[in-house]
Amino acid sequence: MAKTSSDGTKTAADHTTVSGRSIKALYTAEDLAPNVEHTGPGQFPYTRGIHTSGYGGKLWTMRQFSGFGTPSATNHRYQELLAAGGTGLSVAFDLPTLMGRDPDHQLSKGEVGKCGVSVASLADMEQLFDGIRLDQITTSMTINSPAAIIFAMYLVVAEQQGIKWAQLSGTIQNDILKEYIAQKEYIFPPRPSMRLITDTFEFCTQKVPRWNPISVSGYHIREAGATALQELAFTLRDGIEYVRYGINAGLNVDSFAPRMSFFFNAHNDFFEEIAKFRAARTLWAHVMRDRFGATDERSWKLRFHTQTAGVSLTAQEPYNNVVRTALQALAAVMGGTNSLHTNSLDEALSLPTKEAALLALRTQQVIAHESGVPNYVDPLGGSYFVERLTRDMEQGASEYFQRIDDLGGMVEAIEEGFPQREVASSAYRFQQEVESEERQVVGVNAFTSENKATVGTLYIDEDTATTQCAKLGDLRERRNATAVSLALDQLRDAATGSNNLMPPLLESVRVYATLGEICDVLREVWGEYEEATSI
C-alpha cells in the first residue's frame, strides 16, 4: 500500500500485512538475525540446499500427477506423459480406493474413477503399469490409510516383472496424521494407523532400501486453508512424530530416517514460499541431529517434492491459472525442490485434459531449459528480506513445535483438535479477506472480465463404475476362494498381535484379495475413526 509524503509524491508504505504477517517495504543488514549459521549449500544445516551443486548435477524430477477412470485409461495417459519427457509417475487414486472400499460397495456409488484411478485388486495394479518397467521409473503414490496395501500390490507387480525389490525407487505417501488434520481420508484410529506406518518403515529398511516409505505431506494441510507457517510447522511436527514412533517401535533412527521424504505446497506469495523451503531444511537438520541424535548425514537432509497450489486455481478465467502455476513452480525451483508437479489450468473444473497436462509439463521444461534459474544454487541466499523471512519461519515453526510437545505429541494434539482448529481459523480468515476484497484474486474479485474463456473438460461417466464392478465380479469368480479366506485369516491374526503386517498383506494381495476385503479385516480388528466435533 502506498502513502503520500510531505511533498505529495507516492512512496512505499513502511509496513504492509501479508497472510497475517507484518512485512516491511525495505530490508537491510540490520534486519538479519544475529548468530545466523552462514554455511554453503551441501553443508549443515542445509538452508541453501542439500547438494553443493544445486541442480548442476541433476534437474529435479518432473512428476505429473495423473489418474482417472479405469487402470487401462490411466496407463494410456502414463505412456503419453513418459513419451513427452516426464521423468516420474505420480498416481492419483479415486475416493473409494483412498477410503479402502471396493467399487461395488454402496458408499462408492457415484465416485468410481472420478477423482483418480480405481484400484481394487492386484489385477487393477497389473493393468495400471502394463508395459511400464518399474525398475526404469520412479513412482509416487498418493494414498494414506490403505497405503501399505497399495504398496504391497506394487511390489507384487514388480515380482511379476522379474524385478528385485531392491531395484525399485519411489514413494508411498503413507502420511495418516495430515489426514486427521486436513484431508479427512482416514479409516482406522490414529494409533493402529501409526503401527501400519512403522511396519512399513521396518519392511522397507530390510527389503526395499531405495524406496521412500513415507512422504510427510504439508500439501493437503495448506490446501485446507493453513498459512505457509502452519504448513511448515505441522508438516515437520508430523515428521517428528513418525520418527518418534519408529524409534519407539525399536528401529534405529538412521535405519529409516534417510528414506523419509516430504511434500510441500507452492503457493502464490513468491518469496514466502522460497523462505518456507529454506526454513524446512534448516529445521529438519537440527531436529534430526539435536533432538533424535541421528548421526548419518542423510538423516539430516530434508528431501521434498512440491506441487503447485491447486486451491489457488480458479474456475473463472482459467487461463490465468497457467501464470499462477508458472510463478509457483519457479518459487519451488528457487527454493530447491527435489521433484515437482505442476497443476493444469483446468483443474478447478475437472480432471486435467491431455492438452492441459502437457502444457503443465512444458511449464517445468521451460523453467528447466530456458530460464537459466537452475544454473544457480540458492540464488536468493544473502537477500536481506529472504534471509529474515527464513529465520522468522524457523522461529514461528519452533513455537508451534513447543505447543504440540506440551500437549504430548502430534497424535495427542490431533485427538485434542489443536491443529484442526488452527487450520480452520486460518481458512476462515482467508475467505473473509476474499469476500471483503481485502485480498484480491485476479479474475474473481478484481480485474474481472465479461468475456468468459472456456476450456475443454475431461468427463468421467458411469461406464467406469460399470466396467470396474464387472471386472471385480469376474475376479471373485476366477480366484481361489479358499486361498483368499486363509490369507485374510492370517492377516486378522497379525493385526490382533504384534508381528509386522507387510508379509500377510503381501500374501493377501498375491491371492487377489480385494482392497475392500483387506481393509474390512482391519476395520473388524481396529474399528473406524470418527472425529470428535470441536468448536
Secondary structure, DSSP 8 states (H G I E B T S, - for coil): -EEE-TTS-EEE-SEEEETTEEEES---GGGS-TT-----TTSTT-TT-SSTTTTSS---EEEEEE--BSHHHHHHHHHHHHHTT--EEEEEB-HHHHTT--TTSGGGTTTTTTSSB---SHHHHHHHTTT--TTSSEEEEE--TTHHHHHHHHHHHHHHTT--GGG-EEEE----HHIIIII----S-HHHHHHHHHHHHHHHHHH-TTEESEEEE-HHHHHTT--HHHHHHHHHHHHHHHHHHHHHTT--HHHHGGGEEEEEEE-S-HHHHHHHHHHHHHHHHHIIIIIS---SHHHH---EEEEE-GGG--SSSTTHHHHHHHHHHHHHHHTT-SEEE---TTTTTSB--HHHHHHHHHHHHHHHHTS-GGGSSSTTTT-HHHHHHHHHHHHHHHHHHHHHHHHTSHHHHHHHTHHHHHHHHHHHHHHHHHHTTSS--BTTTBS--SS------B---THHHHHHHHHHHHHHHHS-HHHHHHHHHHHHHHHHSSS-SHHHHHHHHHTT--HHHHHHHHHHHH---------
